[in-house]
Amino acid sequence: MIESIWQQFVTGMKATTALEYIGVVCGIASVWFSRKENILVYPVGLVNTVIYIYLSYKGHLLGEAAVNIYYTVMSIYGWWLWAKKDKEHQQVLHISYSNTRWIIYQLLFFAAFYLALYISLYYLKQNFAPGAIPWADSFAAATAFTGMWLMAKKKVESWYWWIATNIASIPLYFVKQYVFTSVYYVVLLIMAFFGLAEWMRRVKLR
């Protein structure tokens, strides 16, 4: 069993393209910038998402392609929000915790996207995307959608959703032969814990 997994890992790493390497490096850099509350998270992240839209579509990973299309749109939205300043040229948006209303919003947001994606992928799997795993793809995508939305709003809870996304994505990409991307999500998982700690620290300093 272990030998089989190792062989799949070696084979997958050999099959990794230069484009995937670039996407992974930009993705890691983007998470680093988000942890530091640096607006470069968005332009660097856009390079990552555009590459992964192409790679996901090419590999018939429709759930992942949908996630990255959404990331692209939300990156532009988040870039605009993070760049906003008041009359004194101070940032308008600051890191904060979600109140009860915001927690309800994000749970409903997640549930709505999960249901919509699951239904869509279930039917697409029959004819167009045999490699789809509806329940797993939908969970990874819906948690990512929620995390990206909350990050644009600078909510600390965004990191909890990113942690869930990364945990789900590690085996998902490995099974679908994107081994290097699977390793990438291991790195992102570790970084997400550090990001959570950093944003919690920044809230206390305000």
C-alpha positions as CSV (number, residue, x, y, z in Angstrom):
1,M,0.0,0.0,0.0
2,I,2.7,2.5,1.0
3,E,4.9,1.4,-1.9
4,S,1.9,2.0,-4.3
5,I,1.3,5.5,-2.9
6,W,5.0,6.3,-3.1
7,Q,5.1,5.1,-6.7
8,Q,2.1,7.3,-7.5
9,F,3.9,10.2,-5.9
10,V,7.1,9.8,-7.9
11,T,5.2,9.3,-11.1
12,G,3.1,12.4,-10.4
13,M,6.1,14.6,-9.6
14,K,7.8,13.5,-12.9
15,A,4.6,14.5,-14.7
16,T,4.4,18.0,-13.2
17,T,4.6,20.8,-15.8
18,A,6.5,24.1,-15.5
19,L,3.1,25.9,-15.5
20,E,2.0,23.9,-12.5
21,Y,5.3,24.9,-10.7
22,I,4.6,28.6,-11.4
23,G,1.1,28.3,-10.2
24,V,2.2,26.6,-7.0
25,V,4.9,29.2,-6.3
26,C,2.5,32.1,-6.8
27,G,-0.1,30.4,-4.6
28,I,2.3,30.0,-1.8
29,A,3.5,33.6,-2.2
30,S,-0.1,34.8,-2.2
31,V,-0.9,33.0,1.1
32,W,2.3,34.6,2.6
33,F,1.1,38.0,1.6
34,S,-2.4,37.4,3.0
35,R,-0.9,36.4,6.3
36,K,1.0,39.7,6.4
37,E,-2.1,41.6,5.4
38,N,-0.2,42.8,2.3
39,I,-2.4,43.8,-0.8
40,L,0.1,41.9,-3.0
41,V,-1.9,38.8,-2.1
42,Y,-4.3,39.7,-4.9
43,P,-2.2,40.4,-8.0
44,V,0.1,37.5,-7.2
45,G,-2.9,35.3,-6.4
46,L,-4.5,36.2,-9.8
47,V,-1.5,34.6,-11.6
48,N,-2.1,31.4,-9.6
49,T,-5.9,31.3,-10.2
50,V,-5.6,31.9,-14.0
51,I,-3.1,29.1,-14.3
52,Y,-5.2,26.7,-12.3
53,I,-8.3,27.5,-14.3
54,Y,-6.4,26.3,-17.4
55,L,-5.0,23.2,-15.6
56,S,-8.3,22.2,-14.0
57,Y,-10.2,22.6,-17.3
58,K,-7.6,20.7,-19.2
59,G,-7.8,17.9,-16.6
60,H,-11.6,17.9,-16.6
61,L,-11.6,18.9,-12.9
62,L,-14.7,21.1,-13.2
63,G,-15.1,21.7,-9.4
64,E,-11.5,23.0,-9.2
65,A,-12.0,25.1,-12.3
66,A,-15.1,26.7,-10.8
67,V,-13.2,27.4,-7.6
68,N,-10.5,29.2,-9.5
69,I,-12.9,31.2,-11.6
70,Y,-14.5,32.3,-8.4
71,Y,-11.1,33.1,-6.9
72,T,-10.3,35.3,-9.8
73,V,-13.5,37.3,-9.5
74,M,-13.1,37.6,-5.7
75,S,-9.4,38.6,-6.0
76,I,-10.4,41.6,-8.0
77,Y,-13.2,42.4,-5.5
78,G,-10.8,41.8,-2.5
79,W,-8.1,43.9,-4.2
80,W,-10.6,46.8,-4.4
81,L,-11.8,46.4,-0.8
82,W,-8.3,46.2,0.6
83,A,-7.2,49.3,-1.4
84,K,-10.0,51.5,-0.2
85,K,-8.9,54.5,2.0
86,D,-10.7,57.2,3.9
87,K,-10.2,61.0,3.7
88,E,-7.2,60.7,5.9
89,H,-5.7,58.1,3.5
90,Q,-6.1,55.4,6.1
91,Q,-7.2,51.9,5.3
92,V,-11.0,51.5,5.6
93,L,-11.0,47.7,6.2
94,H,-9.4,46.1,9.2
95,I,-9.0,42.6,10.4
96,S,-11.9,41.6,12.7
97,Y,-13.8,38.7,14.2
98,S,-17.2,37.6,12.9
99,N,-20.2,38.4,15.1
100,T,-23.2,36.1,15.4
101,R,-24.8,37.5,12.2
102,W,-21.6,37.0,10.2
103,I,-21.2,33.4,11.4
104,I,-24.8,32.6,10.3
105,Y,-24.1,34.3,6.9
106,Q,-21.0,32.2,6.3
107,L,-22.7,28.9,7.2
108,L,-25.6,29.7,4.9
109,F,-23.1,30.8,2.2
110,F,-21.2,27.5,2.5
111,A,-24.4,25.4,2.5
112,A,-25.8,27.1,-0.5
113,F,-22.7,26.7,-2.6
114,Y,-22.1,23.1,-1.4
115,L,-25.6,22.1,-2.5
116,A,-25.4,23.9,-5.8
117,L,-22.0,22.4,-6.6
118,Y,-22.9,18.9,-5.5
119,I,-26.0,18.8,-7.7
120,S,-24.1,20.3,-10.7
121,L,-21.1,17.9,-10.4
122,Y,-23.4,14.9,-9.8
123,Y,-25.0,15.4,-13.2
124,L,-21.8,16.5,-15.0
125,K,-20.1,13.3,-13.8
126,Q,-22.4,11.2,-15.8
127,N,-21.3,12.5,-19.2
128,F,-18.6,15.2,-19.1
129,A,-16.5,14.8,-16.0
130,P,-16.1,11.1,-15.0
131,G,-13.2,12.1,-12.7
132,A,-15.4,14.2,-10.5
133,I,-16.0,13.2,-6.9
134,P,-19.2,15.3,-6.2
135,W,-19.2,15.2,-2.4
136,A,-15.5,15.8,-2.0
137,D,-15.1,18.4,-4.9
138,S,-18.2,20.3,-3.6
139,F,-16.8,20.4,0.0
140,A,-13.4,21.6,-1.1
141,A,-15.0,24.2,-3.4
142,A,-17.6,25.5,-1.0
143,T,-15.1,25.9,1.9
144,A,-12.8,27.7,-0.5
145,F,-15.6,30.0,-1.7
146,T,-16.4,30.9,1.9
147,G,-12.8,31.4,2.9
148,M,-12.1,33.7,-0.1
149,W,-15.2,35.8,0.6
150,L,-14.3,36.2,4.3
151,M,-10.7,37.0,3.4
152,A,-11.9,39.9,1.2
153,K,-13.7,41.2,4.2
154,K,-10.6,40.6,6.5
155,K,-12.5,38.2,8.8
156,V,-10.3,36.1,11.1
157,E,-12.6,33.1,10.5
158,S,-11.5,32.9,6.8
159,W,-8.5,30.9,8.0
160,Y,-10.7,28.2,9.5
161,W,-12.3,27.8,6.1
162,W,-8.9,27.7,4.4
163,I,-7.8,25.0,6.8
164,A,-10.8,22.9,5.9
165,T,-10.2,23.5,2.2
166,N,-6.6,22.5,2.4
167,I,-7.4,19.3,4.4
168,A,-9.9,18.3,1.7
169,S,-7.7,19.2,-1.2
170,I,-4.6,17.2,-0.2
171,P,-6.1,13.7,-1.0
172,L,-8.4,15.1,-3.7
173,Y,-5.6,16.3,-5.9
174,F,-3.4,13.3,-5.1
175,V,-6.1,10.9,-6.3
176,K,-6.6,12.9,-9.5
177,Q,-2.8,12.6,-10.3
178,Y,-1.9,16.3,-9.5
179,V,0.7,15.1,-7.0
180,F,2.7,18.3,-6.8
181,T,-0.5,20.3,-6.2
182,S,-1.3,17.9,-3.4
183,V,2.0,18.7,-1.8
184,Y,1.3,22.3,-2.4
185,Y,-1.9,22.0,-0.3
186,V,0.1,20.5,2.5
187,V,2.3,23.6,2.5
188,L,-0.8,25.8,2.4
189,L,-2.3,23.9,5.4
190,I,0.7,24.6,7.5
191,M,0.7,28.3,6.4
192,A,-3.0,28.6,7.2
193,F,-2.4,27.8,10.8
194,F,0.3,30.4,10.9
195,G,-2.0,32.9,9.1
196,L,-4.7,32.3,11.7
197,A,-2.4,32.9,14.5
198,E,-1.0,36.1,12.9
199,W,-4.5,37.6,12.2
200,M,-5.6,36.8,15.8
201,R,-2.5,38.6,17.0
202,R,-3.2,41.6,14.8
203,V,-6.7,41.9,16.1
204,K,-5.4,42.1,19.7
205,L,-2.9,44.8,18.7
206,R,-5.6,47.1,17.4
